[in-house]
Amino acid sequence: MSEALCNRIVNRIETNGPMRFGDYMAMALYEPGLGYYVNGLHKFGQTGDFVTAPEQGQLFARALARQFDALAAQIGPDWTLLELGAGSGALTRDLLSNLDQPPARYLILDTSAALREIQAETLSVLPDELRSRVQWIATPPTEAFEGVTLANEVIDALPVSVFERADGTLFERAVTVRENRLAWARIEPATRLVEAVAALQSRLPETLREPYVSETCLELGGWIKTVTEPLSRGLALFIDYGYPRAEYYHRQRSGGTLVCHYRHRAHFDPFVWPGLTDISAFVDFSLAAEAGAEAGLELAGFTSQAGFLLALGAHEFVDQADDERERIRLAAELKRLILPAEMGEKFKVLGLARGLNGNIPGFDLASQHHRL
Ligand SMILES: C[S@@+](CC[C@H](N)C(=O)[O-])C[C@H]1O[C@@H](n2cnc3c(N)ncnc32)[C@H](O)[C@@H]1O
C-alpha cells in the first residue's frame, strides 16, 4: 500500500519537480484507494493508530449531548446536526443514543468512502427510528438548516503549507527525492503562502525569528465558509488540538507543529510510510475564528476541552455510574479527556454562532476568547 503510494509520489516529483508539502499531505492522506484516510485500513481505537475523544468511551458524547439539547430547546425539534469527518461513527452513535431531543436529520459529510462504510456498520446497533435520521452527503447541504455543525479532529487533517524563514528569505518547503528517499526541499513560495505569512506576521507581537519553520492551512478559510454556509441559525463547533496564533507561532515553536501517528506512536517525520501514517498539524484557532467572522458568524466561545466538558458537567456522569467498576472506568476516561497532560489543555473548542440569543453552556466556565 505504502509502496504503491510512494511510487506514485516519486513519479510525480520526477516528472514535475519538487511537490509542495500541501500537495504531498493531500496525496498521503487522500489519494484515491491509497491515502491514509481512504485505504480501508484500521485507524481508530486501541488497535489502530490513535484514539480520539469519542473513541475513549461515551463521556465526550454525553457532555456534547447536553450542549446540543440546550440548543434544541431554543431551536425546536426540527433541528439538524451536520457532522464533518465522522471517523468510525462512534460520536454519531453515542450522540444519537444520548440526546434527549435527537435531531430530525443527522447529516454526515466525510470525504472517505471507506470510513463511510465503517460508520454505517457502527450505526447498525442503533434502533431503526434513530438510524433512519442519518444521511450521508457528499457536499454541504444546499438548503439552509437550523441546528449544529460539528467537527471533531477534522481541521488537523486538512493539508497545510509549510514555510521556512531563513537568511532573510521566505521559502516554501516542498518534497523531493534524494538518494532514493523522500526529503525536504526549499522552493519559491506560492503567492498565497507569501500573503498568508505576511498576514499572520502582521498580527503577531514580534517578528518571526530565523531560522523558523512552521505551517499554515491555506484552505481553512474557504473550508469553514463552505461548511457553515447552510447553518442559518445555530452553533458550529470545532474541536481539535491547536493554539491561538501568538502561541502557535511562538519563537520557541520554531520547528512547526506537524505530527504523525502510527500505532499509537507520535513522530515528526511525514515521509515515513505515507498512506500508513497519519499526518496532521495543530490548528491555528485565531485563523479559524477570523474565518468564522468573515463567514458572518459570531464568536460564541473558545476554551480548552477540559473547560468545555466540565462546564457541561462531564464529571457528574462519573458519580452517576451504576456500580463501582463502572465508576472507576468512567473516572479514568474523564481523566484522559480533561487532565492537562492528556487531552484537556492541548485540545480546544471553538464555537461560532449564527442568530442565537441564549448562552452556550459549554463556554460558561472558562471562556478564553481573549487569547485568540
Ligand atoms: C482524525 S479523524 C476524526 C474522526 C472523528 N471525528 C473522531 O473524532 O473520532 C478525521 C476524519 O475527517 C475526515 N475528513 C478529512 N478531511 C475531510 C474533509 N475535508 N471534509 C470532511 N471530512 C474530512 C476523515 O475521513 C476522518 O473521518
The ligand as a Gaussian input file, in Angstrom:
#p B3LYP/6-31G(d) Opt

LIG

0 1
 C       -8.903000      12.234000      12.780000
 S      -10.376000      11.676000      12.024000
 C      -11.556000      12.182000      13.250000
 C      -12.743000      11.289000      13.283000
 C      -13.858000      11.589000      14.297000
 N      -14.388000      12.926000      14.163000
 C      -13.406000      11.340000      15.710000
 O      -13.343000      12.284000      16.484000
 O      -13.116000      10.194000      16.033000
 C      -10.636000      12.772000      10.666000
 C      -11.900000      12.495000       9.873000
 O      -12.117000      13.587000       8.979000
 C      -12.397000      13.099000       7.677000
 N      -12.035000      14.188000       6.750000
 C      -10.826000      14.600000       6.385000
 N      -10.897000      15.674000       5.575000
 C      -12.215000      15.975000       5.479000
 C      -12.956000      16.995000       4.785000
 N      -12.349000      17.910000       4.050000
 N      -14.297000      17.006000       4.904000
 C      -14.938000      16.049000       5.658000
 N      -14.288000      15.067000       6.305000
 C      -12.950000      15.027000       6.216000
 C      -11.610000      11.810000       7.605000
 O      -12.062000      10.962000       6.573000
 C      -11.868000      11.258000       9.010000
 O      -13.121000      10.641000       9.093000

